[in-house]
Amino acid sequence: MTEHNHRMVTLHNGQVVGSWSEEWRIECEAMHVLDLPKHRRIGYLDDAEKERGKAPVDKLKAIITAIHNKRRQPDALP
């Protein structure tokens, strides 16, 4: 059996989760989508909604918005 090096990570909202968790996977996806150019971001989210449905993508969009707002705060790290 392969042993993985899991660690604890902090989400944008301050929640601490394991690096193997679904919450962290969604957070990473949200950061990736946010870093895409706007036209690619829209296409990515449209494709994701076709594949996964509206509810999961709405959750992803909410996290993208929260991360974006947090990045815009004056005390946010670059």
Secondary structure as UniProt FT lines:
FT   STRAND          8..10
FT   TURN            12..13
FT   STRAND          16..18
FT   TURN            19..20
FT   HELIX           22..35
FT   HELIX           38..52
FT   HELIX           54..72
FT   TURN            74..75
//
